[in-house]
């Protein structure tokens, strides 16, 4: 699987500038980290954000069903400049971090 075009990755990251984010090439995709937490992937012109129960995303964002093995939200490039995207990425990192600290 070829890596996503770096210009597309830059588009996604541009709207996330206020956040502590970075990407790392991994498995043919770019893994997206926020505050040191792996929150999703950038691949095939989409961002796959880990499903953590955010309830404020647009209705057309595909949510995984209980049967789905992959628990991610598929966010198309159409939402690259959405106002809610930085909040969704930060909230995902915060929830993951909180869940990890409760398991320790």
N, C-alpha and C positions, 0 to 999 in steps of 0.2 A: 504494500500500500504506500503510495507516494505521500510525502508530507504536504500539508496545505501550503498554498502560495503565501509567501511571507507578507505580501501586501494585504491579504485578507486577514492574517493574524494581526497585523498592525492596526487594521480597522477596528477589530474587536477590542484590542488593548487601548486604543485611543479614548474610548468612552469610559474606560476603567482607570484612567490616569490618577484620579484622587485616591485610589486604593493601593494597598501594598500588594501588588500582583506581579507575577512573573510566569513565564512559560518554559517548559523543558520538552525537547523532542523525545518522544517515547512511543514505541510500538506503531510507528507510522502516523502518529497524531502529535499534537502539542498538548501536553498536560498543563492545565491552568491551576496555579497555586494562588491563594489569597491568605495573607498572614501565616504562611508556612503550611497551610492546609490544602490538600488536593481537592479542588472543588468541581473539576470537570475537565472536558476535552474540547479542543478546537480541531475540527476535521470536516471535510466535504462541505465547506461554507456554512457550517452550523456550529453552535456551541452546545455541547451536551453538559448540562449542569446537574450535579447530583441532586436527587429528589430528597428533600428534607422536610417537606410539608408546607412550603410557602403558599399562602392562600390569596395573594394579591396579584398574581400573574395573569395576563390575558387568557381568556377562555380557549383561544386557538392554540395555545402551547400544549403539545401532546404530553400528557402525564402517563406514567407507566401504570399498568393494571397490577393487581395483586399477583397474577400469574407470570408477569414479566421478570426474567432473571436479572435484566439490566435495569437498575433503578435510577434513571436519568431523565431529565426534561430536555427535549430537543427544541432548541431555540434557533430559528432560521436567521440568516444574515439580514433579513428585512428589519430585525429588531436591534441591529448593531448600535443604533443611536438612541434607543429607548431610554426614557428617564428612569424607569424602574430597574434597568439592568445592573447598574453599580450596587444598588441596594440589595438586589437578589444575590449577587456574588458575595457581598460582605455578609449578609444574613446567613448564607449557606456556610461560609467559613466559621462564623460564630457558633452556629448550631453544631457543626461537626466538632469543633473544639470543645464545646460544652459537653457533648455526648462522650467524647474520649476521656475527658477529665472525670466524668462520673463513673467510668468503668475502672479507673485506677484505684 
